[in-house]
């Protein structure tokens, strides 16, 4: 491993620099959306409060590991940055070994260099998201699968380690359960290609490795399965976000990247259970909601096969996009203000042509590439499963990043092949790869860049507002609406800040703008109604609050404020009916109790 020390040193230096550069960046220091969920759940677990008594919607592994980290180190994003940077260095070591085994020493060194200079990997290591953990586990998978002893009954550790890594990855995303199946199929094919000779250790014992792979993959799922089964009331192995994500990626309004379907308001209904319940006409459990959205996605594919096929093709191409497609965080925005990320210039625009060259070299010019076709399998399995995941759901840079180790391994092989070709004065293939890299860099963004910048401005505004910096929050929200005038959430944020500083007329205008873009946003109708109420215009508040209640009939606060507006208009019986319904939904709701008591005193 001494040969790796220069790359390890360079990787460590670049990571220290990146962590320091981002330690005060608001994108990192104040997690939002999925990152906030993981951080808050990990904090809850570290304080001994235990898991919520509800089915898991997001993966359990990442917050569980973070909670262990928070028990021994400060519970802050910087702690996560440092820990994930250390995981990145471990990933570098494992990938170097795997690529050297598969394609030779030169390819191993070049893959290590590409990994060190991969900006998207450096960036994701600083974000509170599980992708850095999945990226590390993917290198464990490559390291164990490329072990010469893999599949041998005499040496079971590589198979057991592979199965365990695949099972842990499946806790994050269920599609990685395909990894152990692919490995077992590969082992069986290897037996048959050996001419059916009976192994010296006995025909029965040869199944030890496949059994260990499958057992290792299932073991990590057991605790999650027990929690899910207990909280749902029926056998449930996996988290319950698959149905919603499938529908988000496969509906009449889908574009191949993450986009909210118009009938779902994820700001106020994160799991989309309320929207599913309204469509079903009854209250659904989270498991029933997931199945509902899965059926809706399948119905779209069945009824609109040509549109669905075009969408699948678009997502298949988006997987190879030269830029990182934003979702939760925007890599381009982050790197624009962070010097070490700009210096770490390697991204998909480099990797895709180089991995294509490596793949072609091993398949067509094996001797010149110093590799055999069988060595491609672990890399293609990982890339193929992540690619399938994108095709089935939607494209995002944070999803593709898990395939980066395999892409870098093949790119290392391609770069090593190019070096050998240049040394032999054969310029055609290296020249073609260089031209492909240039073309990839010249391609325009495969996503709405202005909308992505607007979303980034919106998240900065959200962070500023949460910290009480209302003037800065207002500035960033306005920036978001300027970049993308159709961005309803940013208009809602503007309204919220105007409301907090008692500028009710401005808040009302902003909420109305938001509803023009998000006509089914219950929380925006509620905010509009409350703003009208505070401005003394209960006649306008009532219809807005009634619409909020119609869209979300099980939200007690919506009904409580509707009752207050009705009472101000002298519609006491209707107000009392709303407050009684609030107490049916939440018997301990103090606002409704006090309002009913005051109404009783007023009408006596």
N, C-alpha and C positions, 0 to 999 in steps of 0.2 A: 504493500500500500504506500510505500515511500514515494512511488511515482505520482501519486495523487496529491501529495502535500502542496505543490504550487497551486493547483486548482482549489484545494481546500482553503488555503490561505487567501487566495483572491476572492473566493466565495464568502468567506467570513468577513473580510474587509468591506466588501460591497454591501453585505447585509447589515453590518454595524452602521455604516454610513446611511443606508436607507432607513433603518429604524430611527436613527437620530434625526434625519430630515423630516420624517413623518410623525415624530413624537408629539408635535403640537398642531398637526394638520387637523382641522375640524372634521374632515372625512373619516379620520381614524379615531380621534379622541372621544367622539360622541356617537356611538353606534346607533343606527336607525333601522327600521323595518326588520328583516330577518336577523340582521346582526344584533339588534336590540333584544329580540326574542331569545337568541342563544345566550347573550350576556346576562340578561335578567334571570333566566332559568338557572344558569350556572351559579349565579350569586345566591339564589334561593336554596339550591342544593348545598352549597358550601356553608350556609348558615344553619343547616340541619332541618330545614322545613320539609324536606321530602318532595317526591314527585307529585304534581297535581293529580287529583282524583278524577281524571278524565283521560280519554284516549289520546295518544300522541299523534299530533298532526305533522310535526317536524321530527327529524331523526334524533335519537336519544344519545348516541355515542359522543358526539362533539360536546354538548353541554355537560355530560357526565365527566368527561376528561377535564374540561375547563374548571368544573367545580373542585376536582382534586387539586388542580393547580392553584386555585384561589384559597385553598386551605393552608398552603405553605408559602404563598407569595401575595402581594397586594392585589386586590380585585380591581384591576384597571386594564384598559386596552394595552398599555405598554408591556405589561406582563405577558399578554397574549402575543404581542409582536415578537418579543424575545424568544418565547417558547417555540413559536412557529418558525422563526429564523433558524433555530437549532434543528428543527425537523427538516428544514430545507437543506442544511449541511449533511444530515444523515441521508437524505434522498440523493444528494450528489454522489456520496460514496457508493451507495447501492447501485445507482445507474451506471457509474463508471465500471464497476465489476461486471454487471450484466452485459453491457455493450462490449467490453473487452472479451468476455467469454464467447459472445455470439459472432462478432465481426473483426476481432483482432485488436491489438494494442493501440494502433493509430486511431481506429474508430472510437475506442474507449476514451482516449485523450481528447479527441475532437468533440465527442458528445459531452464530456465534462466542461469543455470551454463553452459550448453552446448553452449548457444548463446555467453556468455562472452568469452568462450575459443575457439570459432570458428575462426581459423586463416584466412580462406578465406574471411570471412565477414570483419574482421579488415583490411585486405589488400585492398579490393575493396573500402572501405570508404576513402582511401587515393589517389585513382586514379580518374582523371577527366573523369569519365564515368557515364552514367545515371543509372547503375545497383544499386548503393546505394540508389537512389531515388525510383526505382522500388521495391527494397527490403523493404523499409519503407512502401510503399503503400500496399505491400502484407501483412504486419502485420496489417495495418488498415483494410484490407479486412477480415482477420481472426478475428480481434477484433469485428467488426460489425456483422459478420455472426454468431459468437458464442454467441452474446447477446441473452438472453432468450426472448427478445421482438422482435427479428428479424422476419419479416413477418407479424407482427401485424398491423392492420390498426389504432389501438388506439395509437400506439407508432411508428410513421413513421420515426423518426430520424435514427435508425440503418439501415433501408432499403435505405434511401436517401444517407447516408454516404457511404454505401457499393457501391451503384451505382456510386457515384462520384469518389471513389477510383478506381473502375474498369475502368471508362472512362479515368481517368488520366493515368492509366497503359497502356491503349490502345493507348494513344498518343505516348508512347515509343515503344510498339510492338502491332500490330493490333490483334494478336491472343488472347490477353486478353479480347477482346470483347466476348469471349466465357464464361467468368466468370459470367456476369449478366444473360446470358441464363441459365447457370447451376443453379444459385440461384433461378431463377423463376421456373424452372422445379422442383427443390427440394421443393419449397413452395407448388406447386400444388400437388406433390406426398404426402406431409405431410397432405394436406386437405383430400385427398382420403383415406390415411391410418387411418384418424380419423373417418372413417365410413361414410363420406359424410354428417355429421351433419352440419346443417346451423349455421354459427357463430352467436353469440348473437348480434353482431354489424351490421348484415344484409349482405345478399349475395353479394350485389353490392359493398359494401365498402371493402370487403376482397381483391379486386383487387387493392386497393390503394398501398399496399407495392410493388407488382410486377411492377406497373406503375411507382412508384418512383425509383425503381432500374433501369428500362430501361431508364427513363428520365434522371436520374443522370448520367448514362453511356454515353448518347448522348451529354449532354450539353458541356463537355470539348472538344468535337470534333468539335464544331461549328466554333470557330475562325480558326482552322487549315483548316477545309473544305472550308471556305470562301476564304482563301489565295490560297489553291490548285486549287479551281474552277476558281478563277480569273486569275491565272497564266497559267493554262493548257487550259482554254477555254471550259471545260466541267466539269460536276459534278465529283468531286474527294474528297473523305473523308480522305484518308490516305496518308502517305508518299509514295515515289516512289522507295524504295529500296527492296520491297518484291520480285519482279520478278527476280532481279539479285541474291539475296540471295537464292532464290529457285533453280535457275540454278546452283549456286556454290555448293549447297548440292546435286544436282541430275543431274549429267552428266557422261559421260563414264569415266572420270578421277577422279571422286569424291572418297574420302576415308572415309567419315563420319565425318571428322574434316575439319576446314577451309583450303582450298587449291585453288590456282588460276588455273582455266582452262587455257590451253596453248594459247588459242586464245584471252585472255583478259589480258591487262597490266594495273592493277589497280594503279600502280605508276604514270602513265601518263594519265590514263583514269578512274578516281575514280568511276564514275557512270556506266562505260562500255557502254556509249551511242555511242561513236565513233566506238567501235567494232561492236555494233549492227547495226549501219548505214552502215558500210562496208559490213556486211553480207546481209543486206536488199537491198543494191544497191542504197540507197537514204538517205538523211539526215533525221534522226528520232528525234522527240521531246523526252524529258525525259520520258513522260508517254508512248509513243510508244515503247521506248527502254525497259521499264519495262515489257510491255506486250510481247515484242519479247523474252526476256529471260524466261518469264514464259512459253511461248509456247515451247521454246526449251527444258526446263526441263520436261514438260509434254510429248513431243515427245520422249524423252529418256525413260521415264517410259513405254510408250506405245510400243515402238519398242524393248526395252530390259527388259522385265518384270522380268526375273529371276535375272538379275544383279541388277535391282532396288529393288527387294524384299530383296536380300542379303544386299544391302546398307541400307535399312530401318531397317533390323534386327540389323546390326552393330551399327547404330545410337541409336537404342533402348537400346542396351547394354551399349554403351558409356555413356549414361545418368547416369548410376550407377557406373562409373569408380571411383576407390578409390582416384585418384589424380585429381587435377584441370587441365583440358586441356587448354593449353595456347591459347590466341587469343587477340591481342593487347598488353597484358601484361602477364608475366610469373610468376605465384604465387610461384613456387618452387625456381626460381632465386631470387625473392624478399625476400622470407623468409630465404633463405640461409645466407643472410647478415644482417638480422634484428632480434635481440634477442627476442623482444616481440612477433613477429610472430612465432618464434620457440617454445616459451613457450605456446602460444595459439595452442595447439596440435590437437584440434578437427577439423576433416574434413570429407569428405564423407566416408573414410575407417571406421570411427566410426559410422557415422549417418546411413548409409545404413543397416547394421545388426540390429541396435537398432530400426530403424523405422519398419523394417520387424518384429521384435519381438513385437513391440507395435501394429502393424496391426493384427498380428496373435492372440495376447492376446485379443484384443477387439472383433475380429470376432469369436474366438473359446472358450475363457474363460472369458466371459464378467463379471461374478460375481467376479472372482479373479482379474480382471483388473479394477474393479470399474468404468465401462464405458459402454455406449450403442453404438450400431453400427451407429446410426444416427449422433453421434458426430464426426464420421470420415469424413463426407461429405465435409466440408470446406477445410480440409487438402488435401484430395484426389483430390478435384477439382483443387486446385492450382498446386499440383504436376503433375496431369494428363495433364493440359494444357501446362505447361512448357515442360513436356516429349513429348507431341505431337509436340510442336514447334521444339524441337531438332530432332525428327524423320523426320519432313517435311523439315527442313533446314540442320543444321549441329550441331555437338556437340562442346561446348566450356564451360569452367568453368564460364565465365562471364554471360552466358545465364542461366546455372543451378542455379547460386547463388540466383536468384529470388525465387526459390522454397525452399531455405534453411529454412526460417521460418516454413513452413509446415513440412519439414523433421525433423526439430528440435523438433517441437511440438509432432510429433508421436514418435520420439526417446525418448523424455522425458517420454511419456506414457510407452514405452518399458522398459526404465530404472527403472521406478517406479514399473512396474510389476516384473522385475527381483529382486528388493529389497524385495518385498513382498514374492516372491518365496524363496529367501534365508532365510528370517526370518522364514518361515514355513518349512525350511530344505528340500525344493524341489530344487534339483540342476540341473536337466536335461536341462530345458529351458535356465536358465542363462549360463550354461556351453556351450550349443550350440551357444548362442549369442557370448560368449567370443571367441570360436573357429572361428566363422565367422569373427569376428574383426581381429583376428590374420591372417587368410587367406587373407583378404582384404589388410592388410599391406604388405604381402609377394608377392602380385601380381606385375608383372612388369608394367612399364608405358604403358598406352593404346595409346600412341602417340609417334612419333619419338623424343626421348629425346634429341639427339644430334642436330637435326634440330631446336628444340625449344630453346636450349641454343644458337644456332647460330643466331636465330632471335633476341633473347634478346641482344646478342653482337652487332648485326647490329643496333638495335634501340639506343643503347648507342653510337655507332659510329656516327649515324645520329645526335644525340643531340650534340655531341662534335663538329662535323663539322659545325652545325648551329651556335654554339657559337664561332666559329673561332679557336677552339683548334684542328688544323689540324693534328698535330703529334699524339694526343690521338685518334682522329677519325680514322687515318690510322691504329693504333694499334688494335683498336676494330674491324674494318672491316677485317683486316687480321685474327684476331681470329675467326670471323664468317666464313670465307672461309676455315679455318683449321678444324673447327667443322663440316661444311657441304660444301664440295667442289662444290656441285651442286646448291648452293645458288646464283642465278644470281644477285639479288639486291645488295648483298654484294660486288660482283665483280664490279658492276656499281659504288657503293660508292667509292671503291678503285680508279677507274678510275677518278672519279670526283675530289678527293683530289690530285691525281697526276697532273691532268690538272691545278688545281688552283695554284700549285707550279711550273708550267711550265715544268713538266717532261712529255713531250708529248709522247715520245716513251713508257714509262711505262703506261701512260693513255690509249694509243691505245691497248696495250696488255691486260689490264684489261677489257676494253670495249669488245674486241673480246672474252675473256673468258665469259663475261656476255651474249653475244649474242649466244654463244654455248648453254647456258641454257635457254635463253629467246629469241628465234628466231623471235618473233613478237613484240619486244619492240621498238616502234617508237622512244622513247626518248633516248634509248641507241644507235640506229643507228644515230640519230641526234648528240649525244655527240661524237660518233666516227668520224663522218664527220667533226665536228668542230675541233676536235683534229688533224685530218689529215691536215685540212686547216691551223691551227696555226703552224703546223710543216713544212709547205711549200709544202705539197704533195697533190695538188688539184686534180690530176688525180685519187687518191684513195678517196679523199673526196667526189667527185661527186657521185659515185655509192652508198656510204653510205647515203648521204643526199637524193638521189632519192628514196632509199628504205624507209627512214623516211617519205618522202612526200607521197609515195604510201600508207603507213600504216596510216598516219594521214594527209589527203590532206587539211584539214581546219586549220592547224596550220601555221600562217603567218611567224613565226621565222624560221621554217624549210625551207620554200621557199626562204626567204631572204638570208639565208646562202648558199643555193644551187645556187642562182643567183650570189653571190660573188665568189664562186668557179668556176662557169662557165665563169664569166667575166675574171678571172685570166688565164683561158685557152684560151682566145680569142673567146669564143662562145657567142658573145655579144647579138645576137638576142634571143637566148635561155635565157640568163640572164635577158634581158629586159622583156621577157614574164613572167618569174617567179616574177619579181618585180611588174609588172602590176597586176598579180593575187593577190599578197600580198595586194596591195592597194584596190583591189575589196573586199577582205576579211576584211581589216582594213584600211579605208581611211585615218586614222591619223597616220599610221606607219611611223615614221620619218626615220628609217633606209632605207626603200625602197624608200622613196621620195628622200633622199640624194644620194642613189646609182644610181637612174635613172638620176638625175641631173648631177652627175659626168660622167656617161656613155654618156650622150648627149654631154657634153663638149669634151670628149675624141674622139668621132666619128665624130665631126664636122670638 
